Amino acid sequence: MLQYQDGDTDPEKPQHFARLEAQNFELLFTGCPVERYEPGQHLFMQEDAATHVYGVISGKVEISIYSPGGRKLVANIERPQSLVGEIGALDGGPRTATATCLSECELVSVSRTQLFDRIGKHPDLARAVIALLCARLRWVSSEFGDQALLKIEARLAKRLLYLSSFMADAEGWISISQSDLADFLGATRESVNKTLHDWRAHALIETRRGAIRVSNEATLAELCELEEG
């Protein structure tokens, strides 16, 4: 049986935590050897041929999209029991994004042939993969809505609360640069820096080199609710 470092298997997580329940993860990847990757190592690049779908056992995998000019947008960070690369593996098209390990990762993978064979044999697994894809679509739609309708302050507040929920260390520090945070928002580094500077002055956050800590979660949540209201 596969052992996950992340013990959170709550199926009621919001869309950005879309993952398979343990039973279906086992059905899809049973018998697959564990593959180990180093931080910074790519699983695949945008536009690559899609030959496999990956399952995350431990670690975090960044999913990012690049414009023709090289501008980067971070779409999400996948965690244990998440799938990576399922879209290309299902439809046979090229990869829609680049997948990069943010930490040491343990993964398993199946080929397209194995994927369809196991989905065909297990109807519950097919339904679970469809549900995961729908959750991802809802997340992407929400992100597009945020970028179109919310100001930078609300978008940044939502993103910091999200990252803090699973990336913060025992002392609450999120290891992320301000440039990477801007990539996550599809915003300029200058606008992110300006907002963080203001929030630091009002004790909403703390910063140090390469890390941010949320000091006033309630106020950041209020910023999101005011904008969305």
KOLVO-290942 format. One record per atom (N, C-alpha, C): residue number from 1; atom name; x, y, z. Coordinates in steps of 0.2 Angstrom, whole numbers. Each point is the difference from the previous one (the first is absolute). Layout:
// KOLVO-290942
[NUM, 'CA', [X, Y, Z]],
...
***
This chain:
// KOLVO-290942
[1, 'N', [4, -6, 0]],
[1, 'CA', [-4, 6, 0]],
[1, 'C', [4, 6, 0]],
[2, 'N', [-2, 5, -4]],
[2, 'CA', [4, 6, 0]],
[2, 'C', [-1, 4, 6]],
[3, 'N', [6, 3, 3]],
[3, 'CA', [0, 4, 6]],
[3, 'C', [1, 7, -2]],
[4, 'N', [-5, 5, 2]],
[4, 'CA', [1, 7, -1]],
[4, 'C', [3, 4, 6]],
[5, 'N', [4, 5, -1]],
[5, 'CA', [2, 4, 5]],
[5, 'C', [-5, 5, 2]],
[6, 'N', [-5, 2, -4]],
[6, 'CA', [-5, 4, 1]],
[6, 'C', [-6, -4, 2]],
[7, 'N', [-2, 0, 7]],
[7, 'CA', [-5, -4, 2]],
[7, 'C', [-7, 3, -1]],
[8, 'N', [-1, 6, -3]],
[8, 'CA', [-7, 3, -1]],
[8, 'C', [-3, -3, -6]],
[9, 'N', [-5, -4, 1]],
[9, 'CA', [-4, -3, -6]],
[9, 'C', [-7, 2, 0]],
[10, 'N', [-1, 6, 3]],
[10, 'CA', [-7, 2, 0]],
[10, 'C', [-3, 2, -7]],
[11, 'N', [-5, -4, -2]],
[11, 'CA', [-3, 1, -7]],
[11, 'C', [-3, 7, -1]],
[12, 'N', [-2, 3, 6]],
[12, 'CA', [-4, 7, 0]],
[12, 'C', [5, 6, -1]],
[13, 'N', [6, -1, -2]],
[13, 'CA', [5, 5, -1]],
[13, 'C', [-2, 5, -5]],
[14, 'N', [1, 6, 0]],
[14, 'CA', [-2, 4, -6]],
[14, 'C', [4, -2, -6]],
[15, 'N', [-2, 3, -6]],
[15, 'CA', [2, -2, -7]],
[15, 'C', [8, -1, 0]],
[16, 'N', [4, 5, 3]],
[16, 'CA', [7, 0, -2]],
[16, 'C', [3, -6, 4]],
[17, 'N', [-4, -3, 4]],
[17, 'CA', [3, -6, 4]],
[17, 'C', [-2, -7, -4]],
[18, 'N', [-2, 1, -6]],
[18, 'CA', [-3, -6, -4]],
[18, 'C', [5, -6, 0]],
[19, 'N', [-3, -5, 3]],
[19, 'CA', [5, -6, 0]],
[19, 'C', [-5, -6, 0]],
[20, 'N', [3, -6, -1]],
[20, 'CA', [-4, -6, 0]],
[20, 'C', [0, -3, 7]],
[21, 'N', [-6, -3, 2]],
[21, 'CA', [0, -3, 7]],
[21, 'C', [5, -6, -1]],
[22, 'N', [2, -2, 6]],
[22, 'CA', [6, -5, 1]],
[22, 'C', [-2, -7, -4]],
[23, 'N', [-6, -2, 0]],
[23, 'CA', [-2, -6, -3]],
[23, 'C', [1, 0, -7]],
[24, 'N', [-2, 6, -3]],
[24, 'CA', [0, 1, -7]],
[24, 'C', [7, 1, -3]],
[25, 'N', [4, 4, 4]],
[25, 'CA', [7, 0, -1]],
[25, 'C', [4, -6, 0]],
[26, 'N', [-2, -5, 4]],
[26, 'CA', [3, -6, 0]],
[26, 'C', [-2, -4, -6]],
[27, 'N', [-6, 0, -2]],
[27, 'CA', [-3, -3, -6]],
[27, 'C', [4, 2, -6]],
[28, 'N', [1, 6, -1]],
[28, 'CA', [4, 3, -6]],
[28, 'C', [7, -2, 0]],
[29, 'N', [3, 0, 6]],
[29, 'CA', [8, 0, 0]],
[29, 'C', [2, -7, 3]],
[30, 'N', [-4, -5, 2]],
[30, 'CA', [2, -6, 3]],
[30, 'C', [6, -3, -4]],
[31, 'N', [5, -3, 3]],
[31, 'CA', [5, -3, -4]],
[31, 'C', [5, 4, -3]],
[32, 'N', [-1, 7, 0]],
[32, 'CA', [5, 5, -3]],
[32, 'C', [6, 1, 5]],
[33, 'N', [6, 0, -3]],
[33, 'CA', [6, 2, 4]],
[33, 'C', [0, 7, 2]],
[34, 'N', [3, 1, 6]],
[34, 'CA', [0, 7, 2]],
[34, 'C', [6, 4, -4]],
[35, 'N', [-1, 6, -2]],
[35, 'CA', [5, 3, -4]],
[35, 'C', [2, 6, 5]],
[36, 'N', [6, 2, 0]],
[36, 'CA', [3, 5, 5]],
[36, 'C', [3, 6, -5]],
[37, 'N', [-2, 6, 2]],
[37, 'CA', [2, 6, -4]],
[37, 'C', [3, 5, 5]],
[38, 'N', [5, 4, -2]],
[38, 'CA', [3, 5, 4]],
[38, 'C', [-4, 7, -1]],
[39, 'N', [1, 5, 4]],
[39, 'CA', [-3, 6, -1]],
[39, 'C', [3, 3, -6]],
[40, 'N', [-5, 3, -4]],
[40, 'CA', [2, 4, -6]],
[40, 'C', [0, -5, -6]],
[41, 'N', [-1, -6, 1]],
[41, 'CA', [0, -5, -6]],
[41, 'C', [-7, 0, -3]],
[42, 'N', [0, 0, -7]],
[42, 'CA', [-7, 0, -3]],
[42, 'C', [-2, -7, -1]],
[43, 'N', [-7, 0, 1]],
[43, 'CA', [-3, -7, -3]],
[43, 'C', [-1, 1, -7]],
[44, 'N', [-2, 5, -2]],
[44, 'CA', [-1, 2, -8]],
[44, 'C', [-1, 7, -1]],
[45, 'N', [1, 2, -6]],
[45, 'CA', [0, 7, -2]],
[45, 'C', [-7, 1, -4]],
[46, 'N', [-2, 6, 0]],
[46, 'CA', [-6, 2, -4]],
[46, 'C', [2, -1, -7]],
[47, 'N', [-5, -3, -4]],
[47, 'CA', [0, -2, -7]],
[47, 'C', [3, -7, -1]],
[48, 'N', [3, -3, 5]],
[48, 'CA', [3, -7, 0]],
[48, 'C', [-6, -5, -2]],
[49, 'N', [2, -5, -3]],
[49, 'CA', [-5, -6, -1]],
[49, 'C', [-2, -3, 7]],
[50, 'N', [-6, -1, 0]],
[50, 'CA', [-3, -3, 7]],
[50, 'C', [0, -7, 0]],
[51, 'N', [5, -3, 3]],
[51, 'CA', [0, -8, 0]],
[51, 'C', [-2, -3, 6]],
[52, 'N', [0, 4, 6]],
[52, 'CA', [-1, -3, 6]],
[52, 'C', [-5, 5, 5]],
[53, 'N', [-3, -3, 4]],
[53, 'CA', [-3, 4, 6]],
[53, 'C', [3, -2, 6]],
[54, 'N', [2, 5, 4]],
[54, 'CA', [4, -1, 7]],
[54, 'C', [-5, 1, 6]],
[55, 'N', [2, -4, 5]],
[55, 'CA', [-4, 1, 6]],
[55, 'C', [5, 2, 5]],
[56, 'N', [-1, 5, 4]],
[56, 'CA', [4, 3, 5]],
[56, 'C', [0, -4, 7]],
[57, 'N', [5, -3, 2]],
[57, 'CA', [0, -4, 7]],
[57, 'C', [2, 5, 5]],
[58, 'N', [6, 4, -1]],
[58, 'CA', [2, 5, 5]],
[58, 'C', [4, 5, -4]],
[59, 'N', [0, 6, 3]],
[59, 'CA', [3, 6, -3]],
[59, 'C', [-5, 4, -3]],
[60, 'N', [2, 6, -4]],
[60, 'CA', [-4, 4, -3]],
[60, 'C', [2, 2, -7]],
[61, 'N', [-5, 0, -5]],
[61, 'CA', [2, 1, -7]],
[61, 'C', [-3, 6, -2]],
[62, 'N', [3, 5, -3]],
[62, 'CA', [-2, 6, -3]],
[62, 'C', [-3, -1, -7]],
[63, 'N', [-6, 2, -1]],
[63, 'CA', [-2, 0, -7]],
[63, 'C', [0, 7, -3]],
[64, 'N', [3, 1, -5]],
[64, 'CA', [1, 7, -3]],
[64, 'C', [-1, 1, -7]],
[65, 'N', [-2, 5, -2]],
[65, 'CA', [-1, 2, -8]],
[65, 'C', [4, 5, -2]],
[66, 'N', [3, -1, -6]],
[66, 'CA', [4, 5, -3]],
[66, 'C', [-2, 3, -6]],
[67, 'N', [0, 7, -1]],
[67, 'CA', [-2, 3, -6]],
[67, 'C', [6, -1, -5]],
[68, 'N', [-2, 2, -6]],
[68, 'CA', [6, -1, -5]],
[68, 'C', [6, 5, 1]],
[69, 'N', [-1, 5, 4]],
[69, 'CA', [5, 5, 2]],
[69, 'C', [4, -2, 6]],
[70, 'N', [-3, -6, 3]],
[70, 'CA', [4, -2, 6]],
[70, 'C', [-3, 2, 7]],
[71, 'N', [-6, 4, -1]],
[71, 'CA', [-3, 2, 7]],
[71, 'C', [-3, -6, 3]],
[72, 'N', [1, -1, 7]],
[72, 'CA', [-2, -6, 3]],
[72, 'C', [-7, 2, 5]],
[73, 'N', [-4, -5, 0]],
[73, 'CA', [-6, 1, 4]],
[73, 'C', [-1, -7, 4]],
[74, 'N', [1, 0, 6]],
[74, 'CA', [-1, -6, 4]],
[74, 'C', [-7, -2, 1]],
[75, 'N', [-2, -5, -3]],
[75, 'CA', [-8, -2, 1]],
[75, 'C', [-1, -4, 6]],
[76, 'N', [4, -4, 3]],
[76, 'CA', [-2, -3, 6]],
[76, 'C', [6, -4, 3]],
[77, 'N', [0, -2, 6]],
[77, 'CA', [5, -5, 3]],
[77, 'C', [-4, -6, 2]],
[78, 'N', [3, -6, -3]],
[78, 'CA', [-3, -6, 1]],
[78, 'C', [3, -4, 6]],
[79, 'N', [-4, -3, 4]],
[79, 'CA', [2, -3, 7]],
[79, 'C', [-1, -8, -1]],
[80, 'N', [1, -3, 6]],
[80, 'CA', [-1, -7, 0]],
[80, 'C', [-7, -2, -2]],
[81, 'N', [-1, -6, -4]],
[81, 'CA', [-6, -2, -2]],
[81, 'C', [-3, 4, -6]],
[82, 'N', [4, 5, -2]],
[82, 'CA', [-2, 4, -6]],
[82, 'C', [2, -4, -7]],
[83, 'N', [-3, 1, -5]],
[83, 'CA', [2, -2, -7]],
[83, 'C', [4, 6, -3]],
[84, 'N', [5, -2, -4]],
[84, 'CA', [4, 5, -4]],
[84, 'C', [0, -2, -7]],
[85, 'N', [-2, 4, -5]],
[85, 'CA', [0, -2, -7]],
[85, 'C', [-6, -4, -3]],
[86, 'N', [-5, 0, 4]],
[86, 'CA', [-6, -4, -2]],
[86, 'C', [-3, 2, -7]],
[87, 'N', [0, 7, -1]],
[87, 'CA', [-4, 2, -6]],
[87, 'C', [3, -2, -6]],
[88, 'N', [7, 1, -1]],
[88, 'CA', [3, -3, -6]],
[88, 'C', [0, -8, -1]],
[89, 'N', [0, -3, 6]],
[89, 'CA', [0, -7, 0]],
[89, 'C', [-7, -3, -2]],
[90, 'N', [-5, 4, 2]],
[90, 'CA', [-7, -2, -2]],
[90, 'C', [-1, 2, -8]],
[91, 'N', [1, 6, -2]],
[91, 'CA', [-2, 1, -7]],
[91, 'C', [6, -1, -5]],
[92, 'N', [6, -2, 2]],
[92, 'CA', [5, -1, -5]],
[92, 'C', [3, 6, -3]],
[93, 'N', [-2, 6, 3]],
[93, 'CA', [3, 6, -3]],
[93, 'C', [7, 2, 4]],
[94, 'N', [3, 5, -2]],
[94, 'CA', [6, 2, 3]],
[94, 'C', [-1, 3, 7]],
[95, 'N', [5, 0, 4]],
[95, 'CA', [0, 3, 7]],
[95, 'C', [-3, 7, 0]],
[96, 'N', [-4, 2, 4]],
[96, 'CA', [-3, 6, 1]],
[96, 'C', [4, 5, 5]],
[97, 'N', [5, -3, 3]],
[97, 'CA', [3, 4, 5]],
[97, 'C', [7, -4, 2]],
[98, 'N', [4, 3, 4]],
[98, 'CA', [6, -3, 2]],
[98, 'C', [0, -2, 7]],
[99, 'N', [2, -6, 2]],
[99, 'CA', [0, -2, 7]],
[99, 'C', [7, -1, 2]],
[100, 'N', [1, 4, 6]],
[100, 'CA', [7, 0, 3]],
[100, 'C', [-1, -2, 7]],
[101, 'N', [5, -4, 3]],
[101, 'CA', [0, -2, 7]],
[101, 'C', [3, 6, 4]],
[102, 'N', [-4, 2, 5]],
[102, 'CA', [2, 6, 4]],
[102, 'C', [4, -3, 6]],
[103, 'N', [0, -6, 2]],
[103, 'CA', [3, -3, 5]],
[103, 'C', [2, -7, -2]],
[104, 'N', [3, -4, 4]],
[104, 'CA', [1, -7, -1]],
[104, 'C', [-6, -4, -1]],
[105, 'N', [-1, -3, -5]],
[105, 'CA', [-7, -3, -1]],
[105, 'C', [1, -8, -2]],
[106, 'N', [-5, -3, 3]],
[106, 'CA', [-1, -7, -2]],
[106, 'C', [-7, -1, -4]],
[107, 'N', [1, -3, -6]],
[107, 'CA', [-6, 0, -5]],
[107, 'C', [-1, -7, -2]],
[108, 'N', [-6, -1, -3]],
[108, 'CA', [-1, -7, -4]],
[108, 'C', [-3, 3, -6]],
[109, 'N', [0, -5, -5]],
[109, 'CA', [-2, 2, -7]],
[109, 'C', [-3, -6, -4]],
[110, 'N', [-5, 2, -4]],
[110, 'CA', [-3, -6, -4]],
[110, 'C', [0, 3, -8]],
[111, 'N', [1, -4, -4]],
[111, 'CA', [0, 2, -7]],
[111, 'C', [-7, 1, -2]],
[112, 'N', [-1, 3, -6]],
[112, 'CA', [-7, 2, -3]],
[112, 'C', [-4, -7, 0]],
[113, 'N', [4, -5, -3]],
[113, 'CA', [-4, -7, -1]],
[113, 'C', [-2, -2, 7]],
[114, 'N', [4, 0, 5]],
[114, 'CA', [-1, -3, 7]],
[114, 'C', [-6, 5, 3]],
[115, 'N', [0, 6, -1]],
[115, 'CA', [-5, 5, 2]],
[115, 'C', [-7, -3, -2]],
[116, 'N', [-1, 0, -7]],
[116, 'CA', [-6, -2, -3]],
[116, 'C', [-2, -7, 2]],
[117, 'N', [5, -5, 1]],
[117, 'CA', [-2, -7, 2]],
[117, 'C', [-3, 0, 7]],
[118, 'N', [3, 4, 4]],
[118, 'CA', [-2, 0, 7]],
[118, 'C', [-6, 4, 1]],
[119, 'N', [-1, 5, -3]],
[119, 'CA', [-7, 4, 0]],
[119, 'C', [-5, -5, -3]],
[120, 'N', [1, -4, -5]],
[120, 'CA', [-5, -4, -3]],
[120, 'C', [-2, -6, 5]],
[121, 'N', [5, -2, 4]],
[121, 'CA', [-2, -6, 4]],
[121, 'C', [-3, 3, 7]],
[122, 'N', [1, 6, 1]],
[122, 'CA', [-3, 2, 7]],
[122, 'C', [-4, 7, -1]],
[123, 'N', [-7, -1, -1]],
[123, 'CA', [-4, 5, -1]],
[123, 'C', [0, 6, 5]],
[124, 'N', [1, -2, 7]],
[124, 'CA', [1, 5, 5]],
[124, 'C', [6, 4, -1]],
[125, 'N', [5, -3, -3]],
[125, 'CA', [6, 4, -1]],
[125, 'C', [-1, 5, -6]],
[126, 'N', [-4, -2, -5]],
[126, 'CA', [-2, 5, -6]],
[126, 'C', [-4, 6, 3]],
[127, 'N', [-4, -2, 5]],
[127, 'CA', [-4, 6, 2]],
[127, 'C', [4, 4, 5]],
[128, 'N', [5, -3, 3]],
[128, 'CA', [4, 5, 4]],
[128, 'C', [5, 4, -4]],
[129, 'N', [2, -2, -5]],
[129, 'CA', [4, 4, -5]],
[129, 'C', [-4, 5, -3]],
[130, 'N', [-6, -1, -2]],
[130, 'CA', [-5, 5, -3]],
[130, 'C', [-1, 5, 6]],
[131, 'N', [-1, -2, 6]],
[131, 'CA', [-1, 5, 5]],
[131, 'C', [6, 4, 1]],
[132, 'N', [6, -3, 0]],
[132, 'CA', [6, 4, 1]],
[132, 'C', [1, 5, -6]],
[133, 'N', [-2, -2, -6]],
[133, 'CA', [1, 5, -5]],
[133, 'C', [-5, 6, 0]],
[134, 'N', [-6, -2, 3]],
[134, 'CA', [-5, 5, 1]],
[134, 'C', [2, 5, 5]],
[135, 'N', [3, -2, 5]],
[135, 'CA', [2, 4, 6]],
[135, 'C', [6, 5, -3]],
[136, 'N', [4, -3, -4]],
[136, 'CA', [5, 4, -3]],
[136, 'C', [-2, 5, -4]],
[137, 'N', [-6, -1, -4]],
[137, 'CA', [-3, 5, -5]],
[137, 'C', [-3, 5, 5]],
[138, 'N', [-3, -1, 5]],
[138, 'CA', [-3, 5, 4]],
[138, 'C', [5, 4, 3]],
[139, 'N', [6, -3, 2]],
[139, 'CA', [6, 4, 3]],
[139, 'C', [2, 5, -5]],
[140, 'N', [1, -2, -6]],
[140, 'CA', [3, 4, -6]],
[140, 'C', [-5, 6, -1]],
[141, 'N', [-7, -2, 0]],
[141, 'CA', [-5, 5, -2]],
[141, 'C', [0, 5, 6]],
[142, 'N', [1, -2, 6]],
[142, 'CA', [1, 5, 6]],
[142, 'C', [6, 4, -1]],
[143, 'N', [5, -3, -2]],
[143, 'CA', [6, 4, -1]],
[143, 'C', [0, 6, -5]],
[144, 'N', [-3, -2, -6]],
[144, 'CA', [-2, 5, -5]],
[144, 'C', [-4, 5, 3]],
[145, 'N', [-5, -2, 3]],
[145, 'CA', [-5, 5, 3]],
[145, 'C', [4, 5, 5]],
[146, 'N', [4, -3, 4]],
[146, 'CA', [4, 4, 5]],
[146, 'C', [4, 5, -4]],
[147, 'N', [4, -2, -5]],
[147, 'CA', [4, 5, -4]],
[147, 'C', [-4, 5, -3]],
[148, 'N', [-6, -2, -3]],
[148, 'CA', [-4, 5, -3]],
[148, 'C', [-3, 5, 4]],
[149, 'N', [-2, -2, 6]],
[149, 'CA', [-5, 4, 4]],
[149, 'C', [3, 2, 7]],
[150, 'N', [5, -3, 3]],
[150, 'CA', [3, 2, 6]],
[150, 'C', [6, 5, -1]],
[151, 'N', [1, 4, 5]],
[151, 'CA', [6, 4, 0]],
[151, 'C', [6, -4, 3]],
[152, 'N', [6, 3, -1]],
[152, 'CA', [6, -4, 2]],
[152, 'C', [0, -2, 7]],
[153, 'N', [-3, 5, 5]],
[153, 'CA', [0, -1, 7]],
[153, 'C', [-4, -7, 1]],
[154, 'N', [-6, -1, -2]],
[154, 'CA', [-4, -5, 1]],
[154, 'C', [3, -7, -3]],
[155, 'N', [3, 1, -6]],
[155, 'CA', [3, -6, -3]],
[155, 'C', [6, -2, 4]],
[156, 'N', [4, 4, 2]],
[156, 'CA', [6, -1, 4]],
[156, 'C', [-2, -3, 7]],
[157, 'N', [-5, 3, 3]],
[157, 'CA', [-3, -3, 7]],
[157, 'C', [-2, -7, -1]],
[158, 'N', [-4, -2, -5]],
[158, 'CA', [-2, -7, -2]],
[158, 'C', [5, -4, -1]],
[159, 'N', [5, 2, -3]],
[159, 'CA', [6, -4, -2]],
[159, 'C', [4, -2, 6]],
[160, 'N', [1, 5, 4]],
[160, 'CA', [4, -1, 6]],
[160, 'C', [-3, -5, 5]],
[161, 'N', [-7, 1, 1]],
[161, 'CA', [-3, -4, 4]],
[161, 'C', [0, -8, -2]],
[162, 'N', [-1, 0, -7]],
[162, 'CA', [1, -7, -3]],
[162, 'C', [7, -3, 1]],
[163, 'N', [5, 4, -1]],
[163, 'CA', [7, -3, 0]],
[163, 'C', [1, -2, 8]],
[164, 'N', [-2, 5, 4]],
[164, 'CA', [1, -1, 7]],
[164, 'C', [-3, -7, 3]],
[165, 'N', [-6, -2, -3]],
[165, 'CA', [-3, -6, 2]],
[165, 'C', [3, -6, -1]],
[166, 'N', [5, 0, -4]],
[166, 'CA', [4, -7, -1]],
[166, 'C', [8, 1, -1]],
[167, 'N', [2, 6, -2]],
[167, 'CA', [7, 1, -1]],
[167, 'C', [4, 3, 6]],
[168, 'N', [-4, 3, 5]],
[168, 'CA', [4, 3, 6]],
[168, 'C', [3, -5, 4]],
[169, 'N', [6, 2, 3]],
[169, 'CA', [3, -5, 4]],
[169, 'C', [-2, 1, 7]],
[170, 'N', [3, -4, 5]],
[170, 'CA', [-3, 0, 7]],
[170, 'C', [-1, 7, 3]],
[171, 'N', [4, 5, -3]],
[171, 'CA', [0, 7, 3]],
[171, 'C', [-4, 4, -4]],
[172, 'N', [-3, -2, -5]],
[172, 'CA', [-5, 3, -5]],
[172, 'C', [3, 4, -6]],
[173, 'N', [7, -2, -1]],
[173, 'CA', [3, 4, -6]],
[173, 'C', [-1, -4, -6]],
[174, 'N', [-2, 3, -5]],
[174, 'CA', [-1, -2, -7]],
[174, 'C', [6, 1, -4]],
[175, 'N', [3, -5, -2]],
[175, 'CA', [7, 1, -4]],
[175, 'C', [-2, 2, -8]],
[176, 'N', [-1, 6, -1]],
[176, 'CA', [-1, 2, -7]],
[176, 'C', [3, 7, -1]],
[177, 'N', [2, 1, -6]],
[177, 'CA', [3, 7, -1]],
[177, 'C', [-6, 5, -3]],
[178, 'N', [1, 6, 1]],
[178, 'CA', [-5, 5, -3]],
[178, 'C', [-1, -1, -7]],
[179, 'N', [6, -2, -4]],
[179, 'CA', [-1, -1, -7]],
[179, 'C', [-4, -6, -1]],
[180, 'N', [1, -5, 3]],
[180, 'CA', [-4, -6, -1]],
[180, 'C', [-8, 1, 2]],
[181, 'N', [-1, 4, 5]],
[181, 'CA', [-7, 2, 2]],
[181, 'C', [-3, 4, -5]],
[182, 'N', [4, 5, -3]],
[182, 'CA', [-3, 3, -6]],
[182, 'C', [-2, -4, -6]],
[183, 'N', [4, -6, -1]],
[183, 'CA', [-1, -4, -5]],
[183, 'C', [-7, -4, 2]],
[184, 'N', [-1, -1, 6]],
[184, 'CA', [-6, -4, 2]],
[184, 'C', [-6, 4, -1]],
[185, 'N', [1, 7, 0]],
[185, 'CA', [-6, 4, -1]],
[185, 'C', [-1, 3, -7]],
[186, 'N', [5, -1, -4]],
[186, 'CA', [0, 3, -7]],
[186, 'C', [0, 7, 1]],
[187, 'N', [4, 3, 5]],
[187, 'CA', [1, 7, 1]],
[187, 'C', [7, 2, 0]],
[188, 'N', [1, 7, 0]],
[188, 'CA', [7, 2, 0]],
[188, 'C', [3, -1, 6]],
[189, 'N', [7, 0, 1]],
[189, 'CA', [3, -1, 6]],
[189, 'C', [0, 7, 4]],
[190, 'N', [-1, 5, -4]],
[190, 'CA', [0, 7, 3]],
[190, 'C', [-7, 1, 4]],
[191, 'N', [-5, -3, -3]],
[191, 'CA', [-7, 1, 4]],
[191, 'C', [0, -5, 6]],
[192, 'N', [3, -6, -1]],
[192, 'CA', [0, -4, 6]],
[192, 'C', [5, 3, 6]],
[193, 'N', [5, 2, -2]],
[193, 'CA', [5, 3, 5]],
[193, 'C', [-3, 6, 3]],
[194, 'N', [-4, 4, -3]],
[194, 'CA', [-3, 6, 3]],
[194, 'C', [-5, -2, 5]],
[195, 'N', [-4, -5, -2]],
[195, 'CA', [-6, -2, 4]],
[195, 'C', [3, -4, 7]],
[196, 'N', [5, -4, -1]],
[196, 'CA', [4, -3, 5]],
[196, 'C', [3, 5, 5]],
[197, 'N', [3, 5, -3]],
[197, 'CA', [3, 5, 4]],
[197, 'C', [-5, 4, 5]],
[198, 'N', [-6, 1, -3]],
[198, 'CA', [-6, 3, 4]],
[198, 'C', [-2, -4, 5]],
[199, 'N', [-1, -7, -2]],
[199, 'CA', [-3, -4, 5]],
[199, 'C', [5, -2, 6]],
[200, 'N', [7, 0, -2]],
[200, 'CA', [5, 0, 5]],
[200, 'C', [0, 6, 5]],
[201, 'N', [-1, 6, -2]],
[201, 'CA', [-1, 5, 4]],
[201, 'C', [-6, 0, 5]],
[202, 'N', [-5, -3, -3]],
[202, 'CA', [-6, -1, 4]],
[202, 'C', [0, -7, 4]],
[203, 'N', [5, -3, 1]],
[203, 'CA', [1, -6, 3]],
[203, 'C', [-5, -6, -2]],
[204, 'N', [-1, 0, -6]],
[204, 'CA', [-4, -5, -3]],
[204, 'C', [4, -6, -2]],
[205, 'N', [6, 1, -2]],
[205, 'CA', [5, -5, -2]],
[205, 'C', [7, 2, 3]],
[206, 'N', [4, -5, 0]],
[206, 'CA', [7, 1, 1]],
[206, 'C', [4, -3, -6]],
[207, 'N', [6, 3, -1]],
[207, 'CA', [4, -3, -6]],
[207, 'C', [7, 0, 2]],
[208, 'N', [3, -5, -3]],
[208, 'CA', [8, -1, 0]],
[208, 'C', [2, -2, -6]],
[209, 'N', [6, -1, -1]],
[209, 'CA', [3, -1, -7]],
[209, 'C', [-3, -7, -2]],
[210, 'N', [-4, 0, -6]],
[210, 'CA', [-3, -6, -3]],
[210, 'C', [-5, -3, 4]],
[211, 'N', [-4, 4, 5]],
[211, 'CA', [-5, -3, 3]],
[211, 'C', [-5, 5, 3]],
[212, 'N', [-6, -2, 1]],
[212, 'CA', [-6, 4, 3]],
[212, 'C', [-3, -3, 5]],
[213, 'N', [-3, 3, 5]],
[213, 'CA', [-4, -3, 5]],
[213, 'C', [-6, 4, 1]],
[214, 'N', [-6, -3, 0]],
[214, 'CA', [-6, 4, 2]],
[214, 'C', [-1, 1, 7]],
[215, 'N', [0, 6, 2]],
[215, 'CA', [-1, 2, 7]],
[215, 'C', [-7, 1, 2]],
[216, 'N', [-4, 2, -5]],
[216, 'CA', [-7, 2, 2]],
[216, 'C', [-5, -3, -5]],
[217, 'N', [-1, -6, 1]],
[217, 'CA', [-4, -4, -5]],
[217, 'C', [-7, 2, -1]],
[218, 'N', [-3, 3, 6]],
[218, 'CA', [-7, 2, 0]],
[218, 'C', [-1, 6, -5]],
[219, 'N', [5, 5, 1]],
[219, 'CA', [-1, 6, -4]],
[219, 'C', [1, -2, -8]],
[220, 'N', [5, -4, -1]],
[220, 'CA', [1, -2, -7]],
[220, 'C', [-6, -3, -3]],
[221, 'N', [-4, -5, 4]],
[221, 'CA', [-6, -3, -2]],
[221, 'C', [-5, 6, -1]],
[222, 'N', [0, 5, 4]],
[222, 'CA', [-5, 5, -1]],
[222, 'C', [1, 4, -6]],
[223, 'N', [6, 1, -2]],
[223, 'CA', [2, 3, -7]],
[223, 'C', [-3, -4, -6]],
[224, 'N', [0, -6, 1]],
[224, 'CA', [-3, -5, -5]],
[224, 'C', [-7, 1, -1]],
[225, 'N', [-3, 0, 6]],
[225, 'CA', [-8, 0, 1]],
[225, 'C', [-3, 7, -3]],
[226, 'N', [4, 5, 2]],
[226, 'CA', [-2, 7, -2]],
[226, 'C', [-1, 0, -7]],
[227, 'N', [6, -2, -4]],
[227, 'CA', [0, 0, -7]],
[227, 'C', [-5, -4, -3]],
[228, 'N', [-1, -6, 2]],
[228, 'CA', [-4, -5, -3]],
[228, 'C', [-8, 2, 2]],
[229, 'N', [-1, 4, 5]],
[229, 'CA', [-7, 2, 2]],
[229, 'C', [-2, 5, -5]],
***
